[in-house]
């Protein structure tokens, strides 16, 4: 079952596309930390939980992107080295 994250996620993800792919994992981590900070200060429990979940998702996506970028760099290096 997929959760609907709404406008906050849409804005954060659309902002992520404005960055160079090499800086994208860092940007996603910054946004994840921002979500967690906001969640801690949020008195509305459902919103707080959603922000925390979004933060976790962003961290996971950053890790996936790191792996992908590393793989692409390895393939590019290997391809150019032949």
FENSULLIN-V733989 format. One record per backbone hydrogen bond with DSSP energy under -0.5 kcal/mol. NH is the residue of the N-H (numbers start at 0). CO is the residue of the C=O. E is the energy in kcal/mol with one decimal. If there is no record, write none. Layout:
nh,co,e
NH,CO,E
NH,CO,E
This chain:
nh,co,e
4,2,-0.6
8,4,-0.5
9,5,-1.8
10,6,-2.4
11,7,-2.2
12,8,-3.0
13,9,-2.3
14,10,-2.1
15,11,-1.4
16,12,-0.9
16,13,-0.5
17,14,-1.5
18,15,-1.4
22,19,-1.6
23,19,-0.8
24,20,-0.6
26,22,-2.2
27,23,-2.8
28,24,-2.2
29,25,-2.3
30,26,-2.4
31,27,-2.3
32,28,-2.5
33,29,-2.1
34,30,-2.4
35,31,-2.1
36,32,-2.4
37,33,-2.5
38,34,-2.6
39,35,-2.0
40,36,-1.2
41,37,-0.9
41,38,-0.6
42,40,-0.5
44,42,-0.9
47,43,-2.7
48,44,-2.7
49,45,-2.1
50,46,-2.6
51,47,-2.1
52,48,-2.4
53,49,-2.4
54,50,-2.3
55,51,-2.2
56,52,-2.4
57,53,-2.6
58,54,-2.1
59,55,-2.4
60,56,-2.5
61,57,-2.3
62,58,-2.1
63,59,-2.4
64,60,-2.5
65,61,-2.4
66,62,-2.1
67,63,-2.4
68,64,-3.0
69,65,-2.3
70,66,-2.5
71,67,-2.8
72,68,-2.4
73,69,-2.3
74,70,-2.5
75,71,-2.6
76,72,-2.5
77,73,-2.7
78,74,-2.8
79,75,-2.5
80,76,-1.6
81,77,-0.6
81,78,-0.8
